[in-house]
């Protein structure tokens, strides 16, 4: 995966484009692709900033925090409930071992 360009370069792109320079000239001057200049300029005009988006690393959780909080509340109410019963009651799309790991992380 390509590393995002620095915020200094992003600021320079925006500055040059605000001054009315062409995309091609800006790209040549900063040694980046024309597409990069277009993308950053478009983002700046649309969103008002040029910060890079966070990189999406790792797998997404199948069970969100709200549901896990409900599971923990249920465990506090009924400490002898089994993992399988929790999975069935909350219709969780994970295995018993995955639920056990998530609960251990929550302490």
LUMVEX-996225 format. One record per residue: x, y, z of N, C-alpha, C, CB in turn. Coordinates in Angstrom, 2 decimals, m for minus. Atoms other than C-alpha are relative to their C-alpha. Glycine has a CB too. Layout:
# LUMVEX-996225
<pt n_x="X" n_y="Y" n_z="Z" ca_x="X" ca_y="Y" ca_z="Z" c_x="X" c_y="Y" c_z="Z" cb_x="X" cb_y="Y" cb_z="Z"/>
...
//
This chain:
# LUMVEX-996225
<pt n_x="0.84" n_y="m1.17" n_z="0.00" ca_x="0.00" ca_y="0.00" ca_z="0.00" c_x="0.89" c_y="1.24" c_z="0.00" cb_x="m0.96" cb_y="m0.01" cb_z="1.22"/>
<pt n_x="m0.78" n_y="m1.23" n_z="0.13" ca_x="1.26" ca_y="3.47" ca_z="m0.87" c_x="m0.23" c_y="0.88" c_z="1.22" cb_x="m0.37" cb_y="0.75" cb_z="m1.29"/>
<pt n_x="0.08" n_y="m0.89" n_z="m1.14" ca_x="2.02" ca_y="5.82" ca_z="1.99" c_x="m0.60" c_y="1.34" c_z="m0.43" cb_x="1.39" cb_y="0.20" cb_z="0.64"/>
<pt n_x="0.57" n_y="m1.30" n_z="0.37" ca_x="m0.06" ca_y="9.04" ca_z="1.98" c_x="1.09" c_y="1.08" c_z="m0.05" cb_x="m1.10" cb_y="0.41" cb_z="1.00"/>
<pt n_x="m0.99" n_y="m1.07" n_z="0.08" ca_x="1.83" ca_y="12.17" ca_z="0.98" c_x="m0.12" c_y="0.90" c_z="1.22" cb_x="m0.17" cb_y="0.83" cb_z="m1.31"/>
<pt n_x="m0.05" n_y="m0.79" n_z="m1.22" ca_x="2.81" ca_y="14.59" ca_z="3.74" c_x="m0.99" c_y="1.16" c_z="m0.04" cb_x="1.41" cb_y="0.53" cb_z="0.23"/>
<pt n_x="0.90" n_y="m1.15" n_z="m0.10" ca_x="0.57" ca_y="17.38" ca_z="4.98" c_x="0.65" c_y="1.26" c_z="m0.57" cb_x="m0.42" cb_y="0.23" cb_z="1.45"/>
<pt n_x="m0.69" n_y="m1.15" n_z="0.58" ca_x="3.24" ca_y="19.89" ca_z="3.90" c_x="m0.22" c_y="0.05" c_z="m1.51" cb_x="1.51" cb_y="m0.05" cb_z="0.31"/>
<pt n_x="0.23" n_y="0.05" n_z="1.45" ca_x="2.91" ca_y="18.74" ca_z="0.30" c_x="m1.46" c_y="0.27" c_z="m0.33" cb_x="0.42" cb_y="m1.36" cb_z="m0.56"/>
<pt n_x="1.42" n_y="m0.24" n_z="0.22" ca_x="m0.87" ca_y="18.74" ca_z="0.57" c_x="m0.30" c_y="1.50" c_z="0.11" cb_x="m0.84" cb_y="m0.78" cb_z="1.02"/>
<pt n_x="0.20" n_y="m1.44" n_z="m0.18" ca_x="m0.77" ca_y="22.33" ca_z="1.86" c_x="0.56" c_y="0.77" c_z="m1.20" cb_x="0.68" cb_y="0.49" cb_z="1.30"/>
<pt n_x="m0.61" n_y="m0.66" n_z="1.16" ca_x="1.55" ca_y="23.32" ca_z="m1.00" c_x="m0.90" c_y="m0.16" c_z="m1.23" cb_x="1.41" cb_y="m0.58" cb_z="m0.28"/>
<pt n_x="0.91" n_y="0.22" n_z="1.13" ca_x="m0.86" ca_y="21.77" ca_z="m3.53" c_x="m1.17" c_y="0.96" c_z="0.08" cb_x="m0.50" cb_y="m1.46" cb_z="m0.02"/>
<pt n_x="1.15" n_y="m0.88" n_z="m0.18" ca_x="m3.79" ca_y="23.70" ca_z="m2.10" c_x="0.41" c_y="1.46" c_z="m0.24" cb_x="m0.59" cb_y="m0.16" cb_z="1.41"/>
<pt n_x="m0.47" n_y="m1.38" n_z="0.17" ca_x="m1.77" ca_y="26.94" ca_z="m1.97" c_x="0.19" c_y="0.33" c_z="m1.48" cb_x="1.32" cb_y="0.21" cb_z="0.77"/>
<pt n_x="m0.26" n_y="m0.24" n_z="1.42" ca_x="m0.66" ca_y="26.62" ca_z="m5.60" c_x="m1.30" c_y="0.04" c_z="m0.80" cb_x="0.92" cb_y="m1.09" cb_z="m0.56"/>
<pt n_x="1.28" n_y="0.01" n_z="0.73" ca_x="m4.15" ca_y="25.78" ca_z="m6.81" c_x="m0.81" c_y="1.25" c_z="0.32" cb_x="m0.80" cb_y="m1.27" cb_z="0.36"/>
<pt n_x="0.70" n_y="m1.24" n_z="m0.36" ca_x="m5.60" ca_y="28.75" ca_z="m4.89" c_x="0.59" c_y="1.20" c_z="m0.73" cb_x="0.07" cb_y="0.22" cb_z="1.52"/>
<pt n_x="m0.66" n_y="m1.09" n_z="0.73" ca_x="m3.06" ca_y="30.98" ca_z="m6.63" c_x="m0.31" c_y="m0.03" c_z="m1.48" cb_x="1.50" cb_y="m0.08" cb_z="0.21"/>
<pt n_x="0.42" n_y="0.06" n_z="1.39" ca_x="m4.51" ca_y="29.87" ca_z="m9.96" c_x="0.92" c_y="m0.77" c_z="m0.91" cb_x="m0.15" cb_y="1.36" cb_z="m0.51"/>
<pt n_x="m0.91" n_y="0.80" n_z="0.83" ca_x="m1.73" ca_y="27.59" ca_z="m11.16" c_x="m0.75" c_y="m1.22" c_z="m0.52" cb_x="1.26" cb_y="m0.42" cb_z="0.81"/>
<pt n_x="0.66" n_y="1.17" n_z="0.60" ca_x="m2.66" ca_y="24.66" ca_z="m13.36" c_x="0.35" c_y="m1.27" c_z="0.77" cb_x="0.41" cb_y="m0.14" cb_z="m1.48"/>
<pt n_x="m0.22" n_y="1.30" n_z="m0.63" ca_x="m2.92" ca_y="21.10" ca_z="m12.14" c_x="1.32" c_y="m0.61" c_z="m0.47" cb_x="m1.17" cb_y="m0.96" cb_z="m0.31"/>
<pt n_x="m1.21" n_y="0.59" n_z="0.58" ca_x="m0.14" ca_y="20.01" ca_z="m14.48" c_x="1.25" c_y="0.68" c_z="0.55" cb_x="m0.03" cb_y="0.13" cb_z="m1.54"/>
<pt n_x="m1.16" n_y="m0.72" n_z="m0.54" ca_x="2.27" ca_y="22.75" ca_z="m13.30" c_x="0.23" c_y="m0.33" c_z="1.47" cb_x="m0.19" cb_y="1.51" cb_z="m0.17"/>
<pt n_x="m0.10" n_y="0.34" n_z="m1.42" ca_x="1.53" ca_y="22.01" ca_z="m9.66" c_x="0.58" c_y="m1.39" c_z="0.19" cb_x="m1.37" cb_y="0.10" cb_z="0.68"/>
<pt n_x="m0.48" n_y="1.38" n_z="m0.09" ca_x="2.12" ca_y="18.30" ca_z="m10.19" c_x="1.48" c_y="m0.09" c_z="m0.34" cb_x="m0.81" cb_y="m0.91" cb_z="m0.94"/>
<pt n_x="m1.42" n_y="0.02" n_z="0.39" ca_x="5.44" ca_y="18.89" ca_z="m11.96" c_x="0.86" c_y="0.63" c_z="1.09" cb_x="0.21" cb_y="0.75" cb_z="m1.33"/>
<pt n_x="m0.78" n_y="m0.73" n_z="m0.99" ca_x="6.62" ca_y="21.38" ca_z="m9.34" c_x="0.20" c_y="m0.81" c_z="1.28" cb_x="m0.68" cb_y="1.32" cb_z="0.32"/>
<pt n_x="m0.07" n_y="0.76" n_z="m1.25" ca_x="5.86" ca_y="19.05" ca_z="m6.40" c_x="0.37" c_y="m1.47" c_z="m0.19" cb_x="m1.32" cb_y="0.09" cb_z="0.71"/>
<pt n_x="m0.39" n_y="1.37" n_z="0.33" ca_x="6.85" ca_y="15.82" ca_z="m8.17" c_x="m1.04" c_y="m1.03" c_z="0.48" cb_x="1.36" cb_y="m0.32" cb_z="0.63"/>
<pt n_x="1.10" n_y="0.93" n_z="m0.28" ca_x="3.46" ca_y="14.15" ca_z="m7.71" c_x="m0.80" c_y="m0.16" c_z="m1.29" cb_x="m0.91" cb_y="0.51" cb_z="1.18"/>
<pt n_x="0.81" n_y="0.21" n_z="1.20" ca_x="0.94" ca_y="12.82" ca_z="m10.21" c_x="m1.09" c_y="1.06" c_z="m0.12" cb_x="m0.62" cb_y="m1.41" cb_z="0.02"/>
<pt n_x="1.09" n_y="m0.95" n_z="0.25" ca_x="m1.69" ca_y="15.01" ca_z="m11.79" c_x="m1.25" c_y="m0.45" c_z="0.75" cb_x="m0.30" cb_y="0.13" cb_z="m1.52"/>
<pt n_x="1.16" n_y="0.56" n_z="m0.71" ca_x="m4.34" ca_y="12.72" ca_z="m10.31" c_x="0.05" c_y="0.32" c_z="1.49" cb_x="m0.08" cb_y="m1.53" cb_z="m0.21"/>
<pt n_x="m0.14" n_y="m0.33" n_z="m1.42" ca_x="m2.97" ca_y="13.33" ca_z="m6.81" c_x="m0.40" c_y="1.44" c_z="0.25" cb_x="1.45" cb_y="m0.25" cb_z="0.47"/>
<pt n_x="0.34" n_y="m1.42" n_z="m0.15" ca_x="m3.24" ca_y="17.08" ca_z="m7.27" c_x="m1.52" c_y="0.18" c_z="m0.16" cb_x="0.76" cb_y="0.87" cb_z="m1.06"/>
<pt n_x="1.45" n_y="m0.11" n_z="0.22" ca_x="m6.79" ca_y="16.73" ca_z="m8.64" c_x="m0.78" c_y="m0.50" c_z="1.21" cb_x="m0.41" cb_y="m0.78" cb_z="m1.25"/>
<pt n_x="0.71" n_y="0.62" n_z="m1.13" ca_x="m7.85" ca_y="14.47" ca_z="m5.77" c_x="0.05" c_y="0.89" c_z="1.24" cb_x="0.59" cb_y="m1.38" cb_z="0.32"/>
<pt n_x="m0.15" n_y="m0.83" n_z="m1.19" ca_x="m6.45" ca_y="16.71" ca_z="m3.02" c_x="m0.73" c_y="1.33" c_z="m0.17" cb_x="1.49" cb_y="0.26" cb_z="0.30"/>
<pt n_x="0.69" n_y="m1.26" n_z="0.25" ca_x="m7.82" ca_y="19.89" ca_z="m4.61" c_x="m1.51" c_y="m0.19" c_z="0.09" cb_x="0.39" cb_y="0.57" cb_z="m1.38"/>
<pt n_x="1.44" n_y="0.30" n_z="m0.06" ca_x="m11.27" ca_y="18.32" ca_z="m5.03" c_x="m0.45" c_y="m0.19" c_z="1.45" cb_x="m0.32" cb_y="m1.27" cb_z="m0.83"/>
<pt n_x="0.34" n_y="0.22" n_z="m1.41" ca_x="m11.26" ca_y="17.18" ca_z="m1.42" c_x="m0.02" c_y="1.31" c_z="0.77" cb_x="0.99" cb_y="m0.99" cb_z="0.64"/>
<pt n_x="m0.08" n_y="m1.30" n_z="m0.69" ca_x="m10.22" ca_y="20.64" ca_z="m0.22" c_x="m1.23" c_y="0.86" c_z="m0.34" cb_x="1.29" cb_y="0.74" cb_z="m0.40"/>
<pt n_x="1.16" n_y="m0.81" n_z="0.39" ca_x="m13.00" ca_y="22.33" ca_z="m2.21" c_x="m1.29" c_y="m0.55" c_z="0.60" cb_x="m0.12" cb_y="0.06" cb_z="m1.52"/>
<pt n_x="1.24" n_y="0.62" n_z="m0.48" ca_x="m15.62" ca_y="19.84" ca_z="m1.05" c_x="m0.09" c_y="m0.01" c_z="1.53" cb_x="m0.09" cb_y="m1.43" cb_z="m0.51"/>
<pt n_x="0.05" n_y="0.21" n_z="m1.45" ca_x="m14.65" ca_y="19.27" ca_z="2.61" c_x="0.67" c_y="1.11" c_z="0.79" cb_x="0.65" cb_y="m1.29" cb_z="0.34"/>
<pt n_x="m0.65" n_y="m1.10" n_z="m0.71" ca_x="m12.56" ca_y="22.34" ca_z="3.45" c_x="1.30" c_y="m0.37" c_z="0.69" cb_x="m0.93" cb_y="0.54" cb_z="1.01"/>
<pt n_x="m1.29" n_y="0.42" n_z="m0.56" ca_x="m9.50" ca_y="20.33" ca_z="4.48" c_x="0.66" c_y="m0.98" c_z="m0.96" cb_x="m0.18" cb_y="m0.65" cb_z="1.43"/>
<pt n_x="m0.74" n_y="0.90" n_z="0.87" ca_x="m6.84" ca_y="18.18" ca_z="2.89" c_x="0.67" c_y="m1.13" c_z="0.78" cb_x="1.05" cb_y="0.77" cb_z="m0.79"/>
<pt n_x="m0.56" n_y="1.06" n_z="m0.84" ca_x="m6.06" ca_y="15.73" ca_z="5.71" c_x="m0.27" c_y="m1.37" c_z="m0.64" cb_x="m0.59" cb_y="0.05" cb_z="1.42"/>
<pt n_x="0.23" n_y="1.33" n_z="0.58" ca_x="m5.60" ca_y="12.11" ca_z="4.58" c_x="m1.05" c_y="m0.77" c_z="0.81" cb_x="1.32" cb_y="m0.79" cb_z="m0.07"/>
<pt n_x="0.97" n_y="0.86" n_z="m0.67" ca_x="m8.31" ca_y="9.59" ca_z="5.38" c_x="0.77" c_y="m1.06" c_z="0.79" cb_x="m0.97" cb_y="m0.67" cb_z="m1.04"/>
<pt n_x="m0.69" n_y="1.05" n_z="m0.75" ca_x="m7.41" ca_y="7.02" ca_z="8.04" c_x="0.06" c_y="m1.28" c_z="m0.82" cb_x="m0.70" cb_y="m0.26" cb_z="1.35"/>
<pt n_x="m0.15" n_y="1.26" n_z="0.71" ca_x="m6.10" ca_y="3.76" ca_z="6.65" c_x="m0.84" c_y="m1.07" c_z="0.69" cb_x="1.49" cb_y="m0.41" cb_z="m0.07"/>
<pt n_x="0.84" n_y="1.05" n_z="m0.55" ca_x="m8.50" ca_y="0.87" ca_z="7.12" c_x="0.82" c_y="m1.26" c_z="0.16" cb_x="m1.24" cb_y="m0.26" cb_z="m0.89"/>
<pt n_x="m0.84" n_y="1.15" n_z="m0.27" ca_x="m6.39" ca_y="m1.79" ca_z="8.75" c_x="m0.78" c_y="m1.04" c_z="0.81" cb_x="1.28" cb_y="0.42" cb_z="0.73"/>
<pt n_x="0.59" n_y="1.08" n_z="m0.79" ca_x="m7.53" ca_y="m5.13" ca_z="10.05" c_x="m1.44" c_y="m0.30" c_z="m0.38" cb_x="0.07" cb_y="0.35" cb_z="1.45"/>
<pt n_x="1.37" n_y="0.43" n_z="0.25" ca_x="m10.83" ca_y="m6.89" ca_z="10.05" c_x="m0.96" c_y="0.84" c_z="0.82" cb_x="m0.18" cb_y="m1.48" cb_z="0.33"/>
<pt n_x="1.05" n_y="m0.70" n_z="m0.72" ca_x="m14.04" ca_y="m5.19" ca_z="11.08" c_x="m0.66" c_y="m0.95" c_z="0.98" cb_x="m1.05" cb_y="0.60" cb_z="m0.99"/>
<pt n_x="0.66" n_y="0.82" n_z="m1.01" ca_x="m15.80" ca_y="m6.44" ca_z="14.21" c_x="m1.39" c_y="m0.39" c_z="m0.48" cb_x="m0.08" cb_y="0.75" cb_z="1.34"/>
<pt n_x="1.33" n_y="0.47" n_z="0.37" ca_x="m18.91" ca_y="m8.53" ca_z="13.61" c_x="m1.05" c_y="0.40" c_z="1.02" cb_x="0.01" cb_y="m1.50" cb_z="m0.17"/>
<pt n_x="0.92" n_y="m0.39" n_z="m1.07" ca_x="m20.45" ca_y="m7.46" ca_z="16.92" c_x="0.43" c_y="1.38" c_z="0.50" cb_x="m0.02" cb_y="m1.05" cb_z="1.17"/>
<pt n_x="m0.36" n_y="m1.36" n_z="m0.38" ca_x="m20.57" ca_y="m3.75" ca_z="17.72" c_x="0.04" c_y="0.20" c_z="1.51" cb_x="m0.98" cb_y="0.98" cb_z="m0.61"/>
<pt n_x="m0.18" n_y="m0.28" n_z="m1.43" ca_x="m19.89" ca_y="m2.11" ca_z="21.09" c_x="m1.32" c_y="0.00" c_z="0.76" cb_x="0.70" cb_y="1.34" cb_z="0.18"/>
<pt n_x="1.31" n_y="m0.05" n_z="m0.67" ca_x="m23.56" ca_y="m1.55" ca_z="21.90" c_x="m0.48" c_y="m1.40" c_z="0.35" cb_x="m1.04" cb_y="0.71" cb_z="m0.90"/>
<pt n_x="0.43" n_y="1.38" n_z="m0.25" ca_x="m24.36" ca_y="m5.23" ca_z="21.54" c_x="0.88" c_y="m0.65" c_z="1.07" cb_x="0.05" cb_y="m0.82" cb_z="m1.30"/>
<pt n_x="m0.89" n_y="0.58" n_z="m1.01" ca_x="m21.29" ca_y="m6.20" ca_z="23.57" c_x="m0.34" c_y="0.54" c_z="1.39" cb_x="1.48" cb_y="0.31" cb_z="m0.33"/>
<pt n_x="0.42" n_y="m0.55" n_z="m1.29" ca_x="m22.44" ca_y="m3.84" ca_z="26.34" c_x="m1.25" c_y="m0.71" c_z="0.51" cb_x="m0.26" cb_y="1.52" cb_z="m0.12"/>
<pt n_x="1.21" n_y="0.75" n_z="m0.39" ca_x="m25.82" ca_y="m5.63" ca_z="26.35" c_x="0.38" c_y="m1.40" c_z="0.49" cb_x="m0.99" cb_y="m0.09" cb_z="m1.19"/>
<pt n_x="m0.47" n_y="1.33" n_z="m0.40" ca_x="m24.01" ca_y="m8.97" ca_z="26.56" c_x="0.60" c_y="0.05" c_z="1.40" cb_x="1.03" cb_y="m0.56" cb_z="m1.01"/>
<pt n_x="m0.64" n_y="m0.15" n_z="m1.31" ca_x="m21.93" ca_y="m7.77" ca_z="29.52" c_x="m1.06" c_y="0.23" c_z="1.08" cb_x="1.02" cb_y="1.16" cb_z="m0.01"/>
<pt n_x="1.08" n_y="m0.25" n_z="m0.96" ca_x="m25.07" ca_y="m6.46" ca_z="31.26" c_x="m0.74" c_y="m1.30" c_z="0.32" cb_x="m0.99" cb_y="1.05" cb_z="m0.56"/>
<pt n_x="0.68" n_y="1.28" n_z="m0.20" ca_x="m26.74" ca_y="m9.85" ca_z="30.76" c_x="0.84" c_y="m0.93" c_z="0.86" cb_x="m0.31" cb_y="m0.66" cb_z="m1.36"/>
<pt n_x="m0.89" n_y="0.85" n_z="m0.81" ca_x="m23.70" ca_y="m11.62" ca_z="32.23" c_x="m0.03" c_y="0.44" c_z="1.45" cb_x="1.44" cb_y="0.06" cb_z="m0.54"/>
<pt n_x="0.08" n_y="m0.50" n_z="m1.38" ca_x="m23.86" ca_y="m9.37" ca_z="35.30" c_x="m1.31" c_y="m0.39" c_z="0.66" cb_x="0.17" cb_y="1.53" cb_z="0.03"/>
<pt n_x="1.31" n_y="0.38" n_z="m0.54" ca_x="m27.57" ca_y="m10.16" ca_z="35.72" c_x="m0.08" c_y="m1.51" c_z="0.23" cb_x="m1.12" cb_y="0.44" cb_z="m0.96"/>
<pt n_x="0.07" n_y="1.46" n_z="m0.06" ca_x="m27.09" ca_y="m13.89" ca_z="35.13" c_x="1.41" c_y="m0.57" c_z="m0.20" cb_x="m0.98" cb_y="m0.56" cb_z="m1.08"/>
<pt n_x="m1.41" n_y="0.41" n_z="0.12" ca_x="m23.47" ca_y="m14.91" ca_z="35.88" c_x="0.22" c_y="m1.43" c_z="m0.49" cb_x="0.66" cb_y="0.16" cb_z="1.31"/>
<pt n_x="m0.19" n_y="1.39" n_z="0.40" ca_x="m24.04" ca_y="m18.60" ca_z="35.12" c_x="m0.44" c_y="m0.28" c_z="m1.44" cb_x="m0.74" cb_y="m0.91" cb_z="0.93"/>
<pt n_x="0.43" n_y="0.19" n_z="1.39" ca_x="m25.19" ca_y="m18.05" ca_z="31.51" c_x="1.19" c_y="m0.49" c_z="m0.83" cb_x="m0.57" cb_y="1.33" cb_z="m0.58"/>
<pt n_x="m1.08" n_y="0.55" n_z="0.84" ca_x="m23.20" ca_y="m19.96" ca_z="28.90" c_x="0.22" c_y="0.87" c_z="m1.23" cb_x="m0.32" cb_y="m1.46" cb_z="m0.42"/>
<pt n_x="m0.30" n_y="m0.75" n_z="1.22" ca_x="m21.54" ca_y="m18.54" ca_z="25.83" c_x="m1.02" c_y="m0.31" c_z="m1.10" cb_x="1.43" cb_y="m0.32" cb_z="m0.49"/>
<pt n_x="0.97" n_y="0.41" n_z="1.02" ca_x="m23.88" ca_y="m20.54" ca_z="23.60" c_x="m1.36" c_y="0.67" c_z="0.23" cb_x="m0.16" cb_y="m1.53" cb_z="0.00"/>
<pt n_x="1.27" n_y="m0.66" n_z="m0.31" ca_x="m26.92" ca_y="m19.10" ca_z="25.39" c_x="0.06" c_y="1.49" c_z="m0.36" cb_x="m0.34" cb_y="m0.17" cb_z="1.50"/>
<pt n_x="m0.15" n_y="m1.41" n_z="0.38" ca_x="m25.57" ca_y="m15.58" ca_z="24.88" c_x="m0.08" c_y="0.17" c_z="m1.51" cb_x="1.34" cb_y="0.54" cb_z="0.52"/>
<pt n_x="0.01" n_y="m0.07" n_z="1.46" ca_x="m24.99" ca_y="m16.23" ca_z="21.18" c_x="m1.43" c_y="m0.16" c_z="m0.53" cb_x="0.91" cb_y="m1.09" cb_z="m0.60"/>
<pt n_x="1.38" n_y="0.24" n_z="0.44" ca_x="m28.53" ca_y="m17.56" ca_z="20.77" c_x="m0.92" c_y="1.16" c_z="0.39" cb_x="m0.54" cb_y="m1.30" cb_z="0.59"/>
<pt n_x="0.89" n_y="m1.07" n_z="m0.48" ca_x="m30.20" ca_y="m14.83" ca_z="22.85" c_x="0.18" c_y="1.30" c_z="m0.79" cb_x="0.23" cb_y="0.26" cb_z="1.48"/>
<pt n_x="m0.27" n_y="m1.25" n_z="0.71" ca_x="m28.50" ca_y="m11.92" ca_z="21.07" c_x="0.21" c_y="m0.20" c_z="m1.50" cb_x="1.22" cb_y="0.66" cb_z="0.58"/>
<pt n_x="m0.17" n_y="0.33" n_z="1.43" ca_x="m28.28" ca_y="m13.70" ca_z="17.67" c_x="1.35" c_y="0.53" c_z="m0.52" cb_x="m1.17" cb_y="0.58" cb_z="m0.84"/>
<pt n_x="m1.34" n_y="m0.47" n_z="0.35" ca_x="m24.54" ca_y="m13.04" ca_z="17.52" c_x="0.58" c_y="m0.82" c_z="m1.15" cb_x="0.93" cb_y="m0.08" cb_z="1.23"/>
<pt n_x="m0.55" n_y="0.72" n_z="1.15" ca_x="m22.80" ca_y="m13.93" ca_z="14.24" c_x="1.45" c_y="m0.44" c_z="0.21" cb_x="m0.08" cb_y="0.87" cb_z="m1.24"/>
<pt n_x="m1.36" n_y="0.41" n_z="m0.30" ca_x="m19.66" ca_y="m15.19" ca_z="15.99" c_x="m0.01" c_y="m1.33" c_z="0.75" cb_x="0.74" cb_y="1.08" cb_z="0.83"/>
<pt n_x="m0.12" n_y="1.28" n_z="m0.69" ca_x="m18.40" ca_y="m18.43" ca_z="17.49" c_x="0.16" c_y="0.21" c_z="1.51" cb_x="1.19" cb_y="m0.81" cb_z="m0.56"/>
<pt n_x="m0.20" n_y="m0.07" n_z="m1.45" ca_x="m18.12" ca_y="m19.24" ca_z="21.18" c_x="1.39" c_y="0.48" c_z="0.34" cb_x="m0.26" cb_y="m1.37" cb_z="0.65"/>
<pt n_x="m1.38" n_y="m0.40" n_z="m0.30" ca_x="m14.36" ca_y="m18.83" ca_z="21.10" c_x="0.21" c_y="1.48" c_z="m0.31" cb_x="1.00" cb_y="m0.86" cb_z="m0.82"/>
<pt n_x="m0.13" n_y="m1.42" n_z="0.32" ca_x="m14.62" ca_y="m15.43" ca_z="19.41" c_x="m0.68" c_y="0.86" c_z="1.07" cb_x="m0.61" cb_y="0.30" cb_z="m1.38"/>
<pt n_x="0.70" n_y="m0.73" n_z="m1.06" ca_x="m17.16" ca_y="m14.27" ca_z="22.00" c_x="0.83" c_y="m0.03" c_z="1.28" cb_x="m1.40" cb_y="m0.61" cb_z="0.26"/>
<pt n_x="m0.85" n_y="0.12" n_z="m1.19" ca_x="m14.88" ca_y="m15.54" ca_z="24.78" c_x="1.17" c_y="0.98" c_z="m0.08" cb_x="0.51" cb_y="m1.44" cb_z="0.15"/>
<pt n_x="m1.13" n_y="m0.94" n_z="0.17" ca_x="m11.93" ca_y="m13.54" ca_z="23.37" c_x="m0.47" c_y="1.45" c_z="0.17" cb_x="0.66" cb_y="m0.17" cb_z="m1.39"/>
<pt n_x="0.52" n_y="m1.38" n_z="m0.12" ca_x="m14.06" ca_y="m10.38" ca_z="23.09" c_x="m0.32" c_y="0.34" c_z="1.46" cb_x="m1.26" cb_y="0.18" cb_z="m0.87"/>
<pt n_x="0.32" n_y="m0.23" n_z="m1.41" ca_x="m15.27" ca_y="m10.77" ca_z="26.68" c_x="1.26" c_y="0.13" c_z="0.86" cb_x="m0.88" cb_y="m1.14" cb_z="0.53"/>
<pt n_x="m1.27" n_y="m0.11" n_z="m0.74" ca_x="m11.73" ca_y="m11.31" ca_z="27.96" c_x="0.63" c_y="1.37" c_z="m0.21" cb_x="0.99" cb_y="m1.10" cb_z="m0.44"/>
<pt n_x="m0.54" n_y="m1.33" n_z="0.27" ca_x="m10.64" ca_y="m8.07" ca_z="26.26" c_x="m0.73" c_y="1.07" c_z="0.80" cb_x="m0.09" cb_y="0.31" cb_z="m1.50"/>
<pt n_x="0.79" n_y="m0.95" n_z="m0.78" ca_x="m13.47" ca_y="m6.28" ca_z="28.07" c_x="0.19" c_y="m0.17" c_z="1.50" cb_x="m1.47" cb_y="m0.15" cb_z="m0.35"/>
<pt n_x="m0.23" n_y="0.37" n_z="m1.40" ca_x="m12.38" ca_y="m7.88" ca_z="31.36" c_x="m1.26" c_y="m0.51" c_z="0.64" cb_x="0.54" cb_y="1.19" cb_z="0.79"/>
//
